[in-house]
Amino acid sequence: MKNKLKFFLLLALLFSLQSKAQLDTLNYLKQFEINKANYIGYPFSKLLNNMTQIQPMAVWNTPPRNNKNIGTKTGFSFCKMQNSFHNTITLMIVWQQPIPNTQTHYYEQLNDFYFTNDEKLFFGNKIVKDIMVYR
């Protein structure tokens, strides 16, 4: 019985630490959304350079409903990729100019949606139109 109680307490501790880490990440990223006026109209690299505590781990392009050939938004995830993106903290960037899906598809296939230096270079010169952070 003691072992079950210890196991349950350890499990509860690990869950609370993970929840706190996600809350810290969400609060950290919300500051960029609050101060988005500092980044709108500038290259995405400015925002990435100011993210000193954490960098995106995954990335995916989002086309508008009426045109699947371009992406107007890109979602950047800040947790390890899992089977589901449910409750994932996301930084959604709306781009000043749409990005052809052929370009983003290349990186999605090359790096399996992971955010690597390739994506950092590719998205770095794209101009930010809006920033949203959500979970």
C-alpha positions in Angstrom: 0.0 0.0 0.0 2.9 2.4 0.8 4.4 1.8 -2.6 1.1 2.7 -4.4 0.9 5.9 -2.4 4.5 6.8 -3.2 3.9 6.1 -6.9 0.7 8.2 -6.9 2.5 11.1 -5.2 5.5 10.9 -7.6 3.1 10.8 -10.5 1.2 13.9 -9.2 4.5 15.7 -8.7 5.6 15.1 -12.2 2.2 16.2 -13.6 2.3 19.4 -11.6 5.9 20.2 -12.8 4.8 19.7 -16.4 1.8 21.9 -16.0 3.9 24.6 -14.4 6.4 24.4 -17.2 3.6 24.8 -19.8 2.1 27.7 -17.9 5.5 29.4 -17.7 5.9 28.9 -21.5 2.5 30.2 -22.2 3.1 33.3 -20.0 6.5 33.9 -21.6 5.0 33.7 -25.1 2.0 35.9 -24.2 4.5 38.7 -23.6 5.4 38.6 -27.3 1.7 38.8 -28.2 1.1 41.7 -25.8 4.1 43.5 -27.3 3.4 42.6 -30.9 3.6 46.2 -32.0 7.4 45.7 -31.7 7.3 42.9 -34.3 4.6 43.7 -36.7 6.1 44.9 -40.0 9.5 43.4 -39.2 11.1 40.1 -40.2 10.3 37.1 -38.1 14.0 36.8 -37.2 13.6 39.8 -34.9 11.0 37.9 -32.9 13.1 34.7 -32.9 16.2 36.6 -31.8 14.3 38.0 -28.8 13.1 34.6 -27.8 16.1 33.9 -25.6 14.4 31.4 -23.2 12.7 29.1 -25.7 12.6 28.3 -29.4 9.8 26.6 -31.4 10.0 22.8 -31.7 7.5 22.2 -34.6 6.1 24.2 -37.4 3.2 23.9 -39.8 1.7 26.2 -42.5 -2.0 27.0 -42.6 -3.7 27.9 -45.9 -6.8 30.0 -46.1 -10.1 28.1 -46.8 -10.4 29.6 -50.3 -6.8 28.9 -51.6 -4.9 25.8 -50.6 -1.9 26.9 -52.7 -0.7 29.5 -50.3 -0.1 29.8 -46.5 -1.2 33.0 -44.8 -0.4 31.8 -41.3 2.2 29.5 -39.7 1.9 27.8 -36.3 4.9 27.3 -34.2 4.6 24.7 -31.4 6.7 24.8 -28.2 6.5 21.2 -27.1 7.6 17.9 -28.4 5.5 16.6 -31.3 3.0 14.0 -30.2 0.2 12.2 -31.8 -2.1 15.1 -31.0 -1.6 18.9 -30.8 -4.3 19.1 -28.2 -3.4 21.6 -25.5 -0.2 22.5 -27.3 1.1 26.0 -26.8 1.1 27.7 -30.2 2.5 30.9 -31.5 0.5 31.7 -34.7 2.2 34.2 -37.1 0.1 35.8 -39.8 2.4 36.8 -42.7 2.3 40.1 -44.5 2.7 38.2 -47.8 1.3 34.7 -48.4 3.9 31.9 -48.7 3.5 29.4 -51.6 2.7 26.0 -50.2 5.3 24.4 -52.5 8.0 26.2 -50.4 6.7 25.3 -47.0 5.8 21.7 -48.2 9.5 21.2 -49.0 10.6 22.0 -45.4 7.7 19.9 -43.9 8.9 16.9 -45.9 12.6 17.6 -45.3 12.3 17.9 -41.5 9.0 16.2 -40.6 7.5 19.5 -39.3 10.3 20.0 -36.8 11.6 23.5 -36.4 15.3 23.4 -37.4 17.8 25.9 -38.6 16.5 25.3 -42.1 13.1 26.7 -41.1 14.7 29.4 -39.0 16.5 30.7 -42.1 13.4 30.2 -44.4 10.9 32.0 -42.1 13.4 34.5 -40.7 13.0 37.0 -43.6 9.2 36.8 -43.8 7.4 39.9 -42.5 5.0 39.5 -39.6 1.5 40.9 -39.9 0.0 39.6 -36.7 0.9 37.5 -33.7 -1.4 35.2 -31.6 -0.5 32.9 -28.8 -2.9 30.2 -27.6 -3.2 26.8 -26.1 
